Amino acid sequence: MKKLLFQGITLLSLFFICWFSLAQIQWTNIFELEKSGKELEEKLGEQLWEMYSQEGREVLNDTIVQSLDSIIHTICQANKIDEESIKLHVLEKDEINAYALPNGHLVINTGLIKAVDRQEELTGVIGHEIAHIELNHVMKKLAKEVGISMLISISTGNNNGLSEVAKSLSSSAFDRSQEQTADIKAAEYLSKANVSPEHLANFLYKMSLDTPEFLTYFTWINTHPDSQERAEKILNFQEKNLVVNKPILSKKSWDEIKNLVQ
């Protein structure tokens, strides 16, 4: 009897301890943080794009922008991605790079367009960056490396912190797990859009070589390490998911873009 009474008192005590602990959690603050998360991401995206846009002239040529939009449209339509969530920017810059910013901003340097041998290689890089956007890797990376409190501070006008965030995005890669996940997700995107993932793998192999003309300008590989290993994983995916490759742009359109960025 005493044993049962003791167990009852213990259970009752545990119940009240749990109830008290839960009562201390600021649920309102948590819900407010979730509610304001999108607003925070939007502000950060706008602020970071404004900063990066100072690094080169934004390309507004209809042929270039509309052609890249066609690539994005095809990937999004084939994979049921909200096309409106991707905000394309093209910068006139020799640095061979493409990167994602918060709130779906996708930046492509003309140096990347110059560097690719085939349009499918560019399509593969675009697919990889869209994967980072769709998987929310950008905000996860910033929250981990900079911290939520700093991000909130930046969104309310802390420009010093904004420089730190920009440095974090441009100087270091996503973690290995995120990169591999984005690679395979990009391969899935490409397959559904009838573009062979093999071309993304080939581009990774090519750019990982110590080719002198790429050493100075090739930022995309510098911030995306283990390129050969990643290329092999993409090729393994491609072997199990054979695709009849169909370039998205016509040869005429692609040649015109290449000539325009030279």
Salt bridges, closest charged atoms under 4 A:
GLU39 OE2 - LYS43 NZ 3.46
GLU55 OE1 - LYS93 NZ 2.56
GLU58 OE2 - HIS89 ND1 3.50
GLU83 OE1 - HIS73 ND1 2.68
GLU92 OE1 - ARG57 NH2 2.28
ASP94 OD1 - LYS114 NZ 3.17
GLU95 OE1 - LYS93 NZ 3.75
ASP117 OD2 - LYS206 NZ 2.69
GLU120 OE2 - ARG118 NH2 3.16
GLU121 OE1 - LYS206 NZ 3.23
GLU129 OE2 - HIS224 NE2 3.76
GLU145 OE2 - LYS141 NZ 3.19
GLU179 OE1 - HIS128 NE2 3.02
GLU179 OE1 - HIS132 NE2 3.38
GLU179 OE2 - HIS224 NE2 3.60
GLU179 OE1 - ARG230 NH2 3.87
ASP183 OD1 - HIS128 ND1 2.94
ASP183 OD2 - ARG230 NE 2.60
GLU188 OE1 - LYS185 NZ 3.41
ASP226 OD2 - ARG176 NH2 3.07
GLU229 OE1 - ARG176 NH1 3.38
ASP255 OD2 - LYS251 NZ 2.73
